[in-house]
């Protein structure tokens, strides 16, 4: 019906501790869910930021994570919940740091909004992207 709001589409994945093979699996599932969502390049940014958050959760904890992505025509929200309290603030990586230490810096730079919420045991790191016109 015209004027009726579209229901959100949701992706939910549990990933095991230190299972880095889960990162491309989550990324591919996100791409499939998003389809033609957002402006050109929005899906690429969503995949990159999701990969960074999932990788951080798996590398810095031994307890796995839960990934939730919710998309509506105008916005995507991705949440990665781990089960270890505390988080270090984003830091500017040193030039000789290789590819390490850039995850949250990328999220901060590319997301429309992002944050960290304590969840009793663990935390949720999340980001949102505005999709613009599809």
C-alpha positions in Angstrom: 0.0 0.0 0.0 1.2 3.5 -0.8 2.6 5.4 2.2 3.1 2.3 4.3 6.4 2.1 6.0 8.6 -0.7 4.9 9.5 -3.1 7.8 13.2 -3.4 8.6 15.3 -6.2 7.3 17.6 -7.8 9.8 20.7 -10.0 9.8 21.7 -11.9 12.9 24.9 -13.9 13.1 26.8 -15.5 16.0 30.5 -15.9 15.5 32.8 -18.1 17.5 35.8 -16.8 19.4 38.9 -16.3 17.2 37.0 -17.6 14.2 38.3 -15.1 11.6 36.7 -17.1 8.8 33.5 -15.6 10.1 34.5 -12.1 8.9 34.1 -12.7 5.2 30.9 -14.8 5.9 29.3 -11.9 7.8 30.5 -9.5 5.1 28.9 -11.6 2.3 25.7 -12.0 4.2 25.5 -8.3 4.8 26.0 -7.6 1.1 23.3 -10.1 0.1 20.9 -8.5 2.6 21.6 -4.9 1.5 21.2 -5.6 -2.2 20.9 -2.2 -3.9 20.4 -0.3 -0.7 21.7 3.2 -0.4 23.8 5.5 -2.6 26.6 4.1 -4.7 29.4 2.8 -2.5 27.2 2.7 0.7 27.3 -1.1 0.7 31.1 -1.1 0.3 31.4 1.2 3.3 29.0 -1.0 5.3 31.0 -4.1 4.5 34.3 -2.4 5.5 33.0 -1.1 8.8 31.3 -4.4 9.7 34.5 -6.3 8.9 36.5 -4.0 11.2 34.1 -4.4 14.1 33.8 -8.1 13.8 37.6 -8.5 13.5 38.1 -6.3 16.6 35.6 -8.4 18.6 37.3 -11.7 17.5 40.9 -10.6 17.9 40.5 -8.8 21.2 38.2 -11.3 23.0 38.1 -15.1 23.4 34.3 -15.3 23.6 33.0 -14.7 20.1 30.4 -12.1 19.2 26.9 -11.5 18.0 26.4 -9.4 14.9 23.1 -7.7 14.2 22.4 -5.5 11.1 19.1 -3.8 10.7 18.3 -1.9 7.5 15.4 0.3 6.5 15.3 2.3 3.3 17.0 5.4 4.9 19.4 3.8 7.4 21.6 0.8 8.3 22.6 0.0 11.9 25.2 -2.6 12.6 25.9 -3.8 16.1 28.6 -6.2 17.2 28.3 -7.5 20.8 31.1 -9.2 22.5 31.2 -10.5 26.1 34.3 -8.7 27.5 33.8 -5.4 29.3 35.7 -2.2 28.4 37.0 -0.6 25.3 40.0 1.5 24.4 39.3 4.7 22.6 40.2 5.0 19.0 43.8 5.8 18.4 45.7 7.2 15.5 48.0 4.3 14.4 51.7 4.7 14.0 53.0 4.7 10.4 55.0 1.5 11.0 52.0 -0.3 12.6 51.1 -2.1 9.4 47.3 -2.6 9.1 46.7 -2.9 12.9 44.9 -0.3 15.0 42.8 1.3 12.3 39.4 -0.4 12.9 37.7 2.2 15.1 39.5 5.1 13.4 37.8 4.0 10.2 34.5 3.6 11.9 34.8 7.1 13.4 35.8 8.6 10.0 33.2 6.8 7.7 30.1 6.2 9.8 27.3 8.8 10.1 27.2 7.9 13.8 28.8 5.2 16.0 29.2 4.4 19.7 29.8 1.9 22.4 27.3 0.7 24.9 28.1 -1.4 28.0 25.8 -4.4 28.3 26.4 -5.8 31.7 28.7 -8.6 30.6 30.4 -7.2 27.5 29.5 -4.3 25.2 28.0 -3.4 21.9 30.0 -1.4 19.4 27.7 0.0 16.7 27.6 2.2 13.7 24.9 3.8 11.5 25.0 4.8 7.9 22.4 6.9 6.2 21.5 5.3 2.9 20.3 8.3 0.9 18.4 7.5 -2.2 18.4 3.9 -3.4 
